[in-house]
Amino acid sequence: MKNNPIIPYILIMAFGIGLIFFMSLEGVGNQEEIAAEHGEGATEEGGETAGAADGEALVSSCIGCHGGDLTGGMGPKIAGLDAEHIVDVLTNGIEGTPMTPGLKTGAEAEAIAEYISSLK
């Protein structure tokens, strides 16, 4: 009787899928503990976390159009712009561009604006 050479691969795949499933359940069960380890405070009103105010992390959604250093790409250079202008654009958008109204609001818009305006 010959052994099927694909069986070990199927067993490894099944084990991997099972492991991913159980690790996901562990992560969901320890969500608050994991957030505390990473310095992300408890959820505040409005559904935003204290860690959400980190402009440097939030600006990652901007680099696709404005470049990795925010000095321009498909979109214009935004590094060093006035914080009030950035909050206005993130909140109200710019007609005829991908900058649609409501991209970011509140604390997130302010954190992004503060970070971008601090760049040279």
Phi and psi restraints in degrees (range 20) as a CNS / XPLOR table:
assign (resid 1 and name C) (resid 2 and name N)
       (resid 2 and name CA) (resid 2 and name C) 1.0 -89.1 20.0 2
assign (resid 2 and name N) (resid 2 and name CA)
       (resid 2 and name C) (resid 3 and name N) 1.0 144.8 20.0 2
assign (resid 2 and name C) (resid 3 and name N)
       (resid 3 and name CA) (resid 3 and name C) 1.0 -85.1 20.0 2
assign (resid 3 and name N) (resid 3 and name CA)
       (resid 3 and name C) (resid 4 and name N) 1.0 140.4 20.0 2
assign (resid 3 and name C) (resid 4 and name N)
       (resid 4 and name CA) (resid 4 and name C) 1.0 -81.6 20.0 2
assign (resid 4 and name N) (resid 4 and name CA)
       (resid 4 and name C) (resid 5 and name N) 1.0 120.9 20.0 2
assign (resid 4 and name C) (resid 5 and name N)
       (resid 5 and name CA) (resid 5 and name C) 1.0 -70.5 20.0 2
assign (resid 5 and name N) (resid 5 and name CA)
       (resid 5 and name C) (resid 6 and name N) 1.0 -10.8 20.0 2
assign (resid 5 and name C) (resid 6 and name N)
       (resid 6 and name CA) (resid 6 and name C) 1.0 -87.6 20.0 2
assign (resid 6 and name N) (resid 6 and name CA)
       (resid 6 and name C) (resid 7 and name N) 1.0 -16.7 20.0 2
assign (resid 6 and name C) (resid 7 and name N)
       (resid 7 and name CA) (resid 7 and name C) 1.0 -58.3 20.0 2
assign (resid 7 and name N) (resid 7 and name CA)
       (resid 7 and name C) (resid 8 and name N) 1.0 -45.2 20.0 2
assign (resid 7 and name C) (resid 8 and name N)
       (resid 8 and name CA) (resid 8 and name C) 1.0 -60.2 20.0 2
assign (resid 8 and name N) (resid 8 and name CA)
       (resid 8 and name C) (resid 9 and name N) 1.0 -36.7 20.0 2
assign (resid 8 and name C) (resid 9 and name N)
       (resid 9 and name CA) (resid 9 and name C) 1.0 -67.0 20.0 2
assign (resid 9 and name N) (resid 9 and name CA)
       (resid 9 and name C) (resid 10 and name N) 1.0 -38.7 20.0 2
assign (resid 9 and name C) (resid 10 and name N)
       (resid 10 and name CA) (resid 10 and name C) 1.0 -65.8 20.0 2
assign (resid 10 and name N) (resid 10 and name CA)
       (resid 10 and name C) (resid 11 and name N) 1.0 -41.1 20.0 2
assign (resid 10 and name C) (resid 11 and name N)
       (resid 11 and name CA) (resid 11 and name C) 1.0 -64.2 20.0 2
assign (resid 11 and name N) (resid 11 and name CA)
       (resid 11 and name C) (resid 12 and name N) 1.0 -42.2 20.0 2
assign (resid 11 and name C) (resid 12 and name N)
       (resid 12 and name CA) (resid 12 and name C) 1.0 -64.3 20.0 2
assign (resid 12 and name N) (resid 12 and name CA)
       (resid 12 and name C) (resid 13 and name N) 1.0 -42.1 20.0 2
assign (resid 12 and name C) (resid 13 and name N)
       (resid 13 and name CA) (resid 13 and name C) 1.0 -62.3 20.0 2
assign (resid 13 and name N) (resid 13 and name CA)
       (resid 13 and name C) (resid 14 and name N) 1.0 -45.5 20.0 2
assign (resid 13 and name C) (resid 14 and name N)
       (resid 14 and name CA) (resid 14 and name C) 1.0 -63.2 20.0 2
assign (resid 14 and name N) (resid 14 and name CA)
       (resid 14 and name C) (resid 15 and name N) 1.0 -41.2 20.0 2
assign (resid 14 and name C) (resid 15 and name N)
       (resid 15 and name CA) (resid 15 and name C) 1.0 -63.0 20.0 2
assign (resid 15 and name N) (resid 15 and name CA)
       (resid 15 and name C) (resid 16 and name N) 1.0 -43.7 20.0 2
assign (resid 15 and name C) (resid 16 and name N)
       (resid 16 and name CA) (resid 16 and name C) 1.0 -62.6 20.0 2
assign (resid 16 and name N) (resid 16 and name CA)
       (resid 16 and name C) (resid 17 and name N) 1.0 -44.0 20.0 2
assign (resid 16 and name C) (resid 17 and name N)
       (resid 17 and name CA) (resid 17 and name C) 1.0 -63.8 20.0 2
assign (resid 17 and name N) (resid 17 and name CA)
       (resid 17 and name C) (resid 18 and name N) 1.0 -43.2 20.0 2
assign (resid 17 and name C) (resid 18 and name N)
       (resid 18 and name CA) (resid 18 and name C) 1.0 -62.0 20.0 2
assign (resid 18 and name N) (resid 18 and name CA)
       (resid 18 and name C) (resid 19 and name N) 1.0 -42.0 20.0 2
assign (resid 18 and name C) (resid 19 and name N)
       (resid 19 and name CA) (resid 19 and name C) 1.0 -63.7 20.0 2
assign (resid 19 and name N) (resid 19 and name CA)
       (resid 19 and name C) (resid 20 and name N) 1.0 -43.3 20.0 2
assign (resid 19 and name C) (resid 20 and name N)
       (resid 20 and name CA) (resid 20 and name C) 1.0 -60.7 20.0 2
assign (resid 20 and name N) (resid 20 and name CA)
       (resid 20 and name C) (resid 21 and name N) 1.0 -42.7 20.0 2
assign (resid 20 and name C) (resid 21 and name N)
       (resid 21 and name CA) (resid 21 and name C) 1.0 -61.0 20.0 2
assign (resid 21 and name N) (resid 21 and name CA)
       (resid 21 and name C) (resid 22 and name N) 1.0 -49.4 20.0 2
assign (resid 21 and name C) (resid 22 and name N)
       (resid 22 and name CA) (resid 22 and name C) 1.0 -70.4 20.0 2
assign (resid 22 and name N) (resid 22 and name CA)
       (resid 22 and name C) (resid 23 and name N) 1.0 -32.9 20.0 2
assign (resid 22 and name C) (resid 23 and name N)
       (resid 23 and name CA) (resid 23 and name C) 1.0 -67.4 20.0 2
assign (resid 23 and name N) (resid 23 and name CA)
       (resid 23 and name C) (resid 24 and name N) 1.0 -36.1 20.0 2
assign (resid 23 and name C) (resid 24 and name N)
       (resid 24 and name CA) (resid 24 and name C) 1.0 -64.2 20.0 2
assign (resid 24 and name N) (resid 24 and name CA)
       (resid 24 and name C) (resid 25 and name N) 1.0 -42.5 20.0 2
assign (resid 24 and name C) (resid 25 and name N)
       (resid 25 and name CA) (resid 25 and name C) 1.0 -63.3 20.0 2
assign (resid 25 and name N) (resid 25 and name CA)
       (resid 25 and name C) (resid 26 and name N) 1.0 -38.7 20.0 2
assign (resid 25 and name C) (resid 26 and name N)
       (resid 26 and name CA) (resid 26 and name C) 1.0 -63.9 20.0 2
assign (resid 26 and name N) (resid 26 and name CA)
       (resid 26 and name C) (resid 27 and name N) 1.0 -41.5 20.0 2
assign (resid 26 and name C) (resid 27 and name N)
       (resid 27 and name CA) (resid 27 and name C) 1.0 -65.1 20.0 2
assign (resid 27 and name N) (resid 27 and name CA)
       (resid 27 and name C) (resid 28 and name N) 1.0 -41.0 20.0 2
assign (resid 27 and name C) (resid 28 and name N)
       (resid 28 and name CA) (resid 28 and name C) 1.0 -65.3 20.0 2
assign (resid 28 and name N) (resid 28 and name CA)
       (resid 28 and name C) (resid 29 and name N) 1.0 -39.9 20.0 2
assign (resid 28 and name C) (resid 29 and name N)
       (resid 29 and name CA) (resid 29 and name C) 1.0 -67.2 20.0 2
assign (resid 29 and name N) (resid 29 and name CA)
       (resid 29 and name C) (resid 30 and name N) 1.0 -28.8 20.0 2
assign (resid 29 and name C) (resid 30 and name N)
       (resid 30 and name CA) (resid 30 and name C) 1.0 -110.5 20.0 2
assign (resid 30 and name N) (resid 30 and name CA)
       (resid 30 and name C) (resid 31 and name N) 1.0 28.0 20.0 2
assign (resid 30 and name C) (resid 31 and name N)
       (resid 31 and name CA) (resid 31 and name C) 1.0 -56.5 20.0 2
assign (resid 31 and name N) (resid 31 and name CA)
       (resid 31 and name C) (resid 32 and name N) 1.0 -47.2 20.0 2
assign (resid 31 and name C) (resid 32 and name N)
       (resid 32 and name CA) (resid 32 and name C) 1.0 -67.6 20.0 2
assign (resid 32 and name N) (resid 32 and name CA)
       (resid 32 and name C) (resid 33 and name N) 1.0 -39.8 20.0 2
assign (resid 32 and name C) (resid 33 and name N)
       (resid 33 and name CA) (resid 33 and name C) 1.0 -64.7 20.0 2
assign (resid 33 and name N) (resid 33 and name CA)
       (resid 33 and name C) (resid 34 and name N) 1.0 -41.6 20.0 2
assign (resid 33 and name C) (resid 34 and name N)
       (resid 34 and name CA) (resid 34 and name C) 1.0 -65.2 20.0 2
assign (resid 34 and name N) (resid 34 and name CA)
       (resid 34 and name C) (resid 35 and name N) 1.0 -41.7 20.0 2
assign (resid 34 and name C) (resid 35 and name N)
       (resid 35 and name CA) (resid 35 and name C) 1.0 -63.1 20.0 2
assign (resid 35 and name N) (resid 35 and name CA)
       (resid 35 and name C) (resid 36 and name N) 1.0 -39.6 20.0 2
assign (resid 35 and name C) (resid 36 and name N)
       (resid 36 and name CA) (resid 36 and name C) 1.0 -65.5 20.0 2
assign (resid 36 and name N) (resid 36 and name CA)
       (resid 36 and name C) (resid 37 and name N) 1.0 -37.2 20.0 2
assign (resid 36 and name C) (resid 37 and name N)
       (resid 37 and name CA) (resid 37 and name C) 1.0 -64.2 20.0 2
assign (resid 37 and name N) (resid 37 and name CA)
       (resid 37 and name C) (resid 38 and name N) 1.0 -32.2 20.0 2
assign (resid 37 and name C) (resid 38 and name N)
       (resid 38 and name CA) (resid 38 and name C) 1.0 -94.3 20.0 2
assign (resid 38 and name N) (resid 38 and name CA)
       (resid 38 and name C) (resid 39 and name N) 1.0 6.5 20.0 2
assign (resid 38 and name C) (resid 39 and name N)
       (resid 39 and name CA) (resid 39 and name C) 1.0 76.4 20.0 2
assign (resid 39 and name N) (resid 39 and name CA)
       (resid 39 and name C) (resid 40 and name N) 1.0 16.0 20.0 2
assign (resid 39 and name C) (resid 40 and name N)
       (resid 40 and name CA) (resid 40 and name C) 1.0 -93.1 20.0 2
assign (resid 40 and name N) (resid 40 and name CA)
       (resid 40 and name C) (resid 41 and name N) 1.0 107.9 20.0 2
assign (resid 40 and name C) (resid 41 and name N)
       (resid 41 and name CA) (resid 41 and name C) 1.0 -58.5 20.0 2
assign (resid 41 and name N) (resid 41 and name CA)
       (resid 41 and name C) (resid 42 and name N) 1.0 178.0 20.0 2
assign (resid 41 and name C) (resid 42 and name N)
       (resid 42 and name CA) (resid 42 and name C) 1.0 -66.7 20.0 2
assign (resid 42 and name N) (resid 42 and name CA)
       (resid 42 and name C) (resid 43 and name N) 1.0 161.8 20.0 2
assign (resid 42 and name C) (resid 43 and name N)
       (resid 43 and name CA) (resid 43 and name C) 1.0 -65.8 20.0 2
assign (resid 43 and name N) (resid 43 and name CA)
       (resid 43 and name C) (resid 44 and name N) 1.0 132.8 20.0 2
assign (resid 43 and name C) (resid 44 and name N)
       (resid 44 and name CA) (resid 44 and name C) 1.0 -95.5 20.0 2
assign (resid 44 and name N) (resid 44 and name CA)
       (resid 44 and name C) (resid 45 and name N) 1.0 174.7 20.0 2
assign (resid 44 and name C) (resid 45 and name N)
       (resid 45 and name CA) (resid 45 and name C) 1.0 -61.0 20.0 2
assign (resid 45 and name N) (resid 45 and name CA)
       (resid 45 and name C) (resid 46 and name N) 1.0 146.1 20.0 2
assign (resid 45 and name C) (resid 46 and name N)
       (resid 46 and name CA) (resid 46 and name C) 1.0 90.4 20.0 2
assign (resid 46 and name N) (resid 46 and name CA)
       (resid 46 and name C) (resid 47 and name N) 1.0 -1.5 20.0 2
assign (resid 46 and name C) (resid 47 and name N)
       (resid 47 and name CA) (resid 47 and name C) 1.0 82.0 20.0 2
assign (resid 47 and name N) (resid 47 and name CA)
       (resid 47 and name C) (resid 48 and name N) 1.0 0.9 20.0 2
assign (resid 47 and name C) (resid 48 and name N)
       (resid 48 and name CA) (resid 48 and name C) 1.0 -91.1 20.0 2
assign (resid 48 and name N) (resid 48 and name CA)
       (resid 48 and name C) (resid 49 and name N) 1.0 145.5 20.0 2
assign (resid 48 and name C) (resid 49 and name N)
       (resid 49 and name CA) (resid 49 and name C) 1.0 -95.2 20.0 2
assign (resid 49 and name N) (resid 49 and name CA)
       (resid 49 and name C) (resid 50 and name N) 1.0 163.2 20.0 2
assign (resid 49 and name C) (resid 50 and name N)
       (resid 50 and name CA) (resid 50 and name C) 1.0 -62.8 20.0 2
assign (resid 50 and name N) (resid 50 and name CA)
       (resid 50 and name C) (resid 51 and name N) 1.0 -31.8 20.0 2
assign (resid 50 and name C) (resid 51 and name N)
       (resid 51 and name CA) (resid 51 and name C) 1.0 -70.9 20.0 2
assign (resid 51 and name N) (resid 51 and name CA)
       (resid 51 and name C) (resid 52 and name N) 1.0 -16.0 20.0 2
assign (resid 51 and name C) (resid 52 and name N)
       (resid 52 and name CA) (resid 52 and name C) 1.0 -70.4 20.0 2
assign (resid 52 and name N) (resid 52 and name CA)
       (resid 52 and name C) (resid 53 and name N) 1.0 -14.8 20.0 2
assign (resid 52 and name C) (resid 53 and name N)
       (resid 53 and name CA) (resid 53 and name C) 1.0 -82.5 20.0 2
assign (resid 53 and name N) (resid 53 and name CA)
       (resid 53 and name C) (resid 54 and name N) 1.0 5.7 20.0 2
assign (resid 53 and name C) (resid 54 and name N)
       (resid 54 and name CA) (resid 54 and name C) 1.0 -82.2 20.0 2
assign (resid 54 and name N) (resid 54 and name CA)
       (resid 54 and name C) (resid 55 and name N) 1.0 98.4 20.0 2
assign (resid 54 and name C) (resid 55 and name N)
       (resid 55 and name CA) (resid 55 and name C) 1.0 -59.8 20.0 2
assign (resid 55 and name N) (resid 55 and name CA)
       (resid 55 and name C) (resid 56 and name N) 1.0 -36.3 20.0 2
assign (resid 55 and name C) (resid 56 and name N)
       (resid 56 and name CA) (resid 56 and name C) 1.0 -63.0 20.0 2
assign (resid 56 and name N) (resid 56 and name CA)
       (resid 56 and name C) (resid 57 and name N) 1.0 -38.6 20.0 2
assign (resid 56 and name C) (resid 57 and name N)
       (resid 57 and name CA) (resid 57 and name C) 1.0 -73.4 20.0 2
assign (resid 57 and name N) (resid 57 and name CA)
       (resid 57 and name C) (resid 58 and name N) 1.0 -38.0 20.0 2
assign (resid 57 and name C) (resid 58 and name N)
       (resid 58 and name CA) (resid 58 and name C) 1.0 -72.2 20.0 2
assign (resid 58 and name N) (resid 58 and name CA)
       (resid 58 and name C) (resid 59 and name N) 1.0 -23.5 20.0 2
assign (resid 58 and name C) (resid 59 and name N)
       (resid 59 and name CA) (resid 59 and name C) 1.0 -71.1 20.0 2
assign (resid 59 and name N) (resid 59 and name CA)
       (resid 59 and name C) (resid 60 and name N) 1.0 -7.4 20.0 2
assign (resid 59 and name C) (resid 60 and name N)
       (resid 60 and name CA) (resid 60 and name C) 1.0 -59.9 20.0 2
assign (resid 60 and name N) (resid 60 and name CA)
       (resid 60 and name C) (resid 61 and name N) 1.0 -26.0 20.0 2
assign (resid 60 and name C) (resid 61 and name N)
       (resid 61 and name CA) (resid 61 and name C) 1.0 -74.8 20.0 2
assign (resid 61 and name N) (resid 61 and name CA)
       (resid 61 and name C) (resid 62 and name N) 1.0 -11.0 20.0 2
assign (resid 61 and name C) (resid 62 and name N)
       (resid 62 and name CA) (resid 62 and name C) 1.0 -93.1 20.0 2
assign (resid 62 and name N) (resid 62 and name CA)
       (resid 62 and name C) (resid 63 and name N) 1.0 -23.6 20.0 2
assign (resid 62 and name C) (resid 63 and name N)
       (resid 63 and name CA) (resid 63 and name C) 1.0 -69.5 20.0 2
assign (resid 63 and name N) (resid 63 and name CA)
       (resid 63 and name C) (resid 64 and name N) 1.0 -20.8 20.0 2
assign (resid 63 and name C) (resid 64 and name N)
       (resid 64 and name CA) (resid 64 and name C) 1.0 -61.2 20.0 2
assign (resid 64 and name N) (resid 64 and name CA)
       (resid 64 and name C) (resid 65 and name N) 1.0 -36.9 20.0 2
assign (resid 64 and name C) (resid 65 and name N)
       (resid 65 and name CA) (resid 65 and name C) 1.0 -102.6 20.0 2
assign (resid 65 and name N) (resid 65 and name CA)
       (resid 65 and name C) (resid 66 and name N) 1.0 -33.3 20.0 2
assign (resid 65 and name C) (resid 66 and name N)
       (resid 66 and name CA) (resid 66 and name C) 1.0 -101.7 20.0 2
assign (resid 66 and name N) (resid 66 and name CA)
       (resid 66 and name C) (resid 67 and name N) 1.0 4.6 20.0 2
assign (resid 66 and name C) (resid 67 and name N)
       (resid 67 and name CA) (resid 67 and name C) 1.0 87.6 20.0 2
assign (resid 67 and name N) (resid 67 and name CA)
       (resid 67 and name C) (resid 68 and name N) 1.0 157.5 20.0 2
assign (resid 67 and name C) (resid 68 and name N)
       (resid 68 and name CA) (resid 68 and name C) 1.0 -60.3 20.0 2
assign (resid 68 and name N) (resid 68 and name CA)
       (resid 68 and name C) (resid 69 and name N) 1.0 -33.2 20.0 2
assign (resid 68 and name C) (resid 69 and name N)
       (resid 69 and name CA) (resid 69 and name C) 1.0 -104.5 20.0 2
assign (resid 69 and name N) (resid 69 and name CA)
       (resid 69 and name C) (resid 70 and name N) 1.0 11.2 20.0 2
assign (resid 69 and name C) (resid 70 and name N)
       (resid 70 and name CA) (resid 70 and name C) 1.0 61.2 20.0 2
assign (resid 70 and name N) (resid 70 and name CA)
       (resid 70 and name C) (resid 71 and name N) 1.0 25.0 20.0 2
assign (resid 70 and name C) (resid 71 and name N)
       (resid 71 and name CA) (resid 71 and name C) 1.0 -98.9 20.0 2
assign (resid 71 and name N) (resid 71 and name CA)
       (resid 71 and name C) (resid 72 and name N) 1.0 14.9 20.0 2
assign (resid 71 and name C) (resid 72 and name N)
       (resid 72 and name CA) (resid 72 and name C) 1.0 115.8 20.0 2
assign (resid 72 and name N) (resid 72 and name CA)
       (resid 72 and name C) (resid 73 and name N) 1.0 154.0 20.0 2
assign (resid 72 and name C) (resid 73 and name N)
       (resid 73 and name CA) (resid 73 and name C) 1.0 -169.7 20.0 2
assign (resid 73 and name N) (resid 73 and name CA)
       (resid 73 and name C) (resid 74 and name N) 1.0 -121.7 20.0 2
assign (resid 73 and name C) (resid 74 and name N)
       (resid 74 and name CA) (resid 74 and name C) 1.0 -66.0 20.0 2
assign (resid 74 and name N) (resid 74 and name CA)
       (resid 74 and name C) (resid 75 and name N) 1.0 -35.1 20.0 2
assign (resid 74 and name C) (resid 75 and name N)
       (resid 75 and name CA) (resid 75 and name C) 1.0 -100.7 20.0 2
assign (resid 75 and name N) (resid 75 and name CA)
       (resid 75 and name C) (resid 76 and name N) 1.0 172.7 20.0 2
assign (resid 75 and name C) (resid 76 and name N)
       (resid 76 and name CA) (resid 76 and name C) 1.0 -75.3 20.0 2
assign (resid 76 and name N) (resid 76 and name CA)
       (resid 76 and name C) (resid 77 and name N) 1.0 170.8 20.0 2
assign (resid 76 and name C) (resid 77 and name N)
       (resid 77 and name CA) (resid 77 and name C) 1.0 -65.9 20.0 2
assign (resid 77 and name N) (resid 77 and name CA)
       (resid 77 and name C) (resid 78 and name N) 1.0 129.9 20.0 2
assign (resid 77 and name C) (resid 78 and name N)
       (resid 78 and name CA) (resid 78 and name C) 1.0 -119.4 20.0 2
assign (resid 78 and name N) (resid 78 and name CA)
       (resid 78 and name C) (resid 79 and name N) 1.0 -11.8 20.0 2
assign (resid 78 and name C) (resid 79 and name N)
       (resid 79 and name CA) (resid 79 and name C) 1.0 -59.7 20.0 2
assign (resid 79 and name N) (resid 79 and name CA)
       (resid 79 and name C) (resid 80 and name N) 1.0 128.1 20.0 2
assign (resid 79 and name C) (resid 80 and name N)
       (resid 80 and name CA) (resid 80 and name C) 1.0 86.7 20.0 2
assign (resid 80 and name N) (resid 80 and name CA)
       (resid 80 and name C) (resid 81 and name N) 1.0 1.5 20.0 2
assign (resid 80 and name C) (resid 81 and name N)
       (resid 81 and name CA) (resid 81 and name C) 1.0 -67.8 20.0 2
assign (resid 81 and name N) (resid 81 and name CA)
       (resid 81 and name C) (resid 82 and name N) 1.0 161.7 20.0 2
assign (resid 81 and name C) (resid 82 and name N)
       (resid 82 and name CA) (resid 82 and name C) 1.0 -64.0 20.0 2
assign (resid 82 and name N) (resid 82 and name CA)
       (resid 82 and name C) (resid 83 and name N) 1.0 133.3 20.0 2
assign (resid 82 and name C) (resid 83 and name N)
       (resid 83 and name CA) (resid 83 and name C) 1.0 -60.1 20.0 2
assign (resid 83 and name N) (resid 83 and name CA)
       (resid 83 and name C) (resid 84 and name N) 1.0 -39.6 20.0 2
assign (resid 83 and name C) (resid 84 and name N)
       (resid 84 and name CA) (resid 84 and name C) 1.0 -63.5 20.0 2
assign (resid 84 and name N) (resid 84 and name CA)
       (resid 84 and name C) (resid 85 and name N) 1.0 -39.6 20.0 2
assign (resid 84 and name C) (resid 85 and name N)
       (resid 85 and name CA) (resid 85 and name C) 1.0 -64.4 20.0 2
assign (resid 85 and name N) (resid 85 and name CA)
       (resid 85 and name C) (resid 86 and name N) 1.0 -42.4 20.0 2
assign (resid 85 and name C) (resid 86 and name N)
       (resid 86 and name CA) (resid 86 and name C) 1.0 -64.0 20.0 2
assign (resid 86 and name N) (resid 86 and name CA)
       (resid 86 and name C) (resid 87 and name N) 1.0 -44.4 20.0 2
assign (resid 86 and name C) (resid 87 and name N)
       (resid 87 and name CA) (resid 87 and name C) 1.0 -60.3 20.0 2
assign (resid 87 and name N) (resid 87 and name CA)
       (resid 87 and name C) (resid 88 and name N) 1.0 -42.5 20.0 2
assign (resid 87 and name C) (resid 88 and name N)
       (resid 88 and name CA) (resid 88 and name C) 1.0 -60.4 20.0 2
assign (resid 88 and name N) (resid 88 and name CA)
       (resid 88 and name C) (resid 89 and name N) 1.0 -45.1 20.0 2
assign (resid 88 and name C) (resid 89 and name N)
       (resid 89 and name CA) (resid 89 and name C) 1.0 -67.4 20.0 2
assign (resid 89 and name N) (resid 89 and name CA)
       (resid 89 and name C) (resid 90 and name N) 1.0 -43.1 20.0 2
assign (resid 89 and name C) (resid 90 and name N)
       (resid 90 and name CA) (resid 90 and name C) 1.0 -64.6 20.0 2
assign (resid 90 and name N) (resid 90 and name CA)
       (resid 90 and name C) (resid 91 and name N) 1.0 -34.0 20.0 2
assign (resid 90 and name C) (resid 91 and name N)
       (resid 91 and name CA) (resid 91 and name C) 1.0 -84.1 20.0 2
assign (resid 91 and name N) (resid 91 and name CA)
       (resid 91 and name C) (resid 92 and name N) 1.0 -45.1 20.0 2
assign (resid 91 and name C) (resid 92 and name N)
       (resid 92 and name CA) (resid 92 and name C) 1.0 -103.1 20.0 2
assign (resid 92 and name N) (resid 92 and name CA)
       (resid 92 and name C) (resid 93 and name N) 1.0 -14.7 20.0 2
assign (resid 92 and name C) (resid 93 and name N)
       (resid 93 and name CA) (resid 93 and name C) 1.0 75.5 20.0 2
assign (resid 93 and name N) (resid 93 and name CA)
       (resid 93 and name C) (resid 94 and name N) 1.0 179.5 20.0 2
assign (resid 93 and name C) (resid 94 and name N)
       (resid 94 and name CA) (resid 94 and name C) 1.0 -130.3 20.0 2
assign (resid 94 and name N) (resid 94 and name CA)
       (resid 94 and name C) (resid 95 and name N) 1.0 118.1 20.0 2
assign (resid 94 and name C) (resid 95 and name N)
       (resid 95 and name CA) (resid 95 and name C) 1.0 -58.9 20.0 2
assign (resid 95 and name N) (resid 95 and name CA)
       (resid 95 and name C) (resid 96 and name N) 1.0 137.3 20.0 2
assign (resid 95 and name C) (resid 96 and name N)
       (resid 96 and name CA) (resid 96 and name C) 1.0 82.9 20.0 2
assign (resid 96 and name N) (resid 96 and name CA)
       (resid 96 and name C) (resid 97 and name N) 1.0 8.9 20.0 2
assign (resid 96 and name C) (resid 97 and name N)
       (resid 97 and name CA) (resid 97 and name C) 1.0 -129.0 20.0 2
assign (resid 97 and name N) (resid 97 and name CA)
       (resid 97 and name C) (resid 98 and name N) 1.0 170.4 20.0 2
assign (resid 97 and name C) (resid 98 and name N)
       (resid 98 and name CA) (resid 98 and name C) 1.0 -67.7 20.0 2
assign (resid 98 and name N) (resid 98 and name CA)
       (resid 98 and name C) (resid 99 and name N) 1.0 -7.4 20.0 2
assign (resid 98 and name C) (resid 99 and name N)
       (resid 99 and name CA) (resid 99 and name C) 1.0 -80.1 20.0 2
assign (resid 99 and name N) (resid 99 and name CA)
       (resid 99 and name C) (resid 100 and name N) 1.0 80.8 20.0 2
assign (resid 99 and name C) (resid 100 and name N)
       (resid 100 and name CA) (resid 100 and name C) 1.0 -81.8 20.0 2
assign (resid 100 and name N) (resid 100 and name CA)
       (resid 100 and name C) (resid 101 and name N) 1.0 154.7 20.0 2
assign (resid 100 and name C) (resid 101 and name N)
       (resid 101 and name CA) (resid 101 and name C) 1.0 -59.6 20.0 2
assign (resid 101 and name N) (resid 101 and name CA)
       (resid 101 and name C) (resid 102 and name N) 1.0 142.1 20.0 2
assign (resid 101 and name C) (resid 102 and name N)
       (resid 102 and name CA) (resid 102 and name C) 1.0 81.7 20.0 2
assign (resid 102 and name N) (resid 102 and name CA)
       (resid 102 and name C) (resid 103 and name N) 1.0 17.8 20.0 2
assign (resid 102 and name C) (resid 103 and name N)
       (resid 103 and name CA) (resid 103 and name C) 1.0 -57.8 20.0 2
assign (resid 103 and name N) (resid 103 and name CA)
       (resid 103 and name C) (resid 104 and name N) 1.0 -46.9 20.0 2
assign (resid 103 and name C) (resid 104 and name N)
       (resid 104 and name CA) (resid 104 and name C) 1.0 -140.6 20.0 2
assign (resid 104 and name N) (resid 104 and name CA)
       (resid 104 and name C) (resid 105 and name N) 1.0 147.8 20.0 2
assign (resid 104 and name C) (resid 105 and name N)
       (resid 105 and name CA) (resid 105 and name C) 1.0 -138.9 20.0 2
assign (resid 105 and name N) (resid 105 and name CA)
       (resid 105 and name C) (resid 106 and name N) 1.0 166.2 20.0 2
assign (resid 105 and name C) (resid 106 and name N)
       (resid 106 and name CA) (resid 106 and name C) 1.0 59.6 20.0 2
assign (resid 106 and name N) (resid 106 and name CA)
       (resid 106 and name C) (resid 107 and name N) 1.0 -132.5 20.0 2
assign (resid 106 and name C) (resid 107 and name N)
       (resid 107 and name CA) (resid 107 and name C) 1.0 -63.5 20.0 2
assign (resid 107 and name N) (resid 107 and name CA)
       (resid 107 and name C) (resid 108 and name N) 1.0 -35.2 20.0 2
assign (resid 107 and name C) (resid 108 and name N)
       (resid 108 and name CA) (resid 108 and name C) 1.0 -65.1 20.0 2
assign (resid 108 and name N) (resid 108 and name CA)
       (resid 108 and name C) (resid 109 and name N) 1.0 -45.9 20.0 2
assign (resid 108 and name C) (resid 109 and name N)
       (resid 109 and name CA) (resid 109 and name C) 1.0 -62.0 20.0 2
assign (resid 109 and name N) (resid 109 and name CA)
       (resid 109 and name C) (resid 110 and name N) 1.0 -41.8 20.0 2
assign (resid 109 and name C) (resid 110 and name N)
       (resid 110 and name CA) (resid 110 and name C) 1.0 -66.7 20.0 2
assign (resid 110 and name N) (resid 110 and name CA)
       (resid 110 and name C) (resid 111 and name N) 1.0 -40.0 20.0 2
assign (resid 110 and name C) (resid 111 and name N)
       (resid 111 and name CA) (resid 111 and name C) 1.0 -66.0 20.0 2
assign (resid 111 and name N) (resid 111 and name CA)
       (resid 111 and name C) (resid 112 and name N) 1.0 -42.6 20.0 2
assign (resid 111 and name C) (resid 112 and name N)
       (resid 112 and name CA) (resid 112 and name C) 1.0 -63.5 20.0 2
assign (resid 112 and name N) (resid 112 and name CA)
       (resid 112 and name C) (resid 113 and name N) 1.0 -44.8 20.0 2
assign (resid 112 and name C) (resid 113 and name N)
       (resid 113 and name CA) (resid 113 and name C) 1.0 -62.8 20.0 2
assign (resid 113 and name N) (resid 113 and name CA)
       (resid 113 and name C) (resid 114 and name N) 1.0 -41.9 20.0 2
assign (resid 113 and name C) (resid 114 and name N)
       (resid 114 and name CA) (resid 114 and name C) 1.0 -62.7 20.0 2
assign (resid 114 and name N) (resid 114 and name CA)
       (resid 114 and name C) (resid 115 and name N) 1.0 -43.8 20.0 2
assign (resid 114 and name C) (resid 115 and name N)
       (resid 115 and name CA) (resid 115 and name C) 1.0 -66.1 20.0 2
assign (resid 115 and name N) (resid 115 and name CA)
       (resid 115 and name C) (resid 116 and name N) 1.0 -47.9 20.0 2
assign (resid 115 and name C) (resid 116 and name N)
       (resid 116 and name CA) (resid 116 and name C) 1.0 -63.8 20.0 2
assign (resid 116 and name N) (resid 116 and name CA)
       (resid 116 and name C) (resid 117 and name N) 1.0 -40.5 20.0 2
assign (resid 116 and name C) (resid 117 and name N)
       (resid 117 and name CA) (resid 117 and name C) 1.0 -69.0 20.0 2
assign (resid 117 and name N) (resid 117 and name CA)
       (resid 117 and name C) (resid 118 and name N) 1.0 -20.9 20.0 2
assign (resid 117 and name C) (resid 118 and name N)
       (resid 118 and name CA) (resid 118 and name C) 1.0 -81.4 20.0 2
assign (resid 118 and name N) (resid 118 and name CA)
       (resid 118 and name C) (resid 119 and name N) 1.0 -12.4 20.0 2
assign (resid 118 and name C) (resid 119 and name N)
       (resid 119 and name CA) (resid 119 and name C) 1.0 -77.6 20.0 2
assign (resid 119 and name N) (resid 119 and name CA)
       (resid 119 and name C) (resid 120 and name N) 1.0 150.1 20.0 2
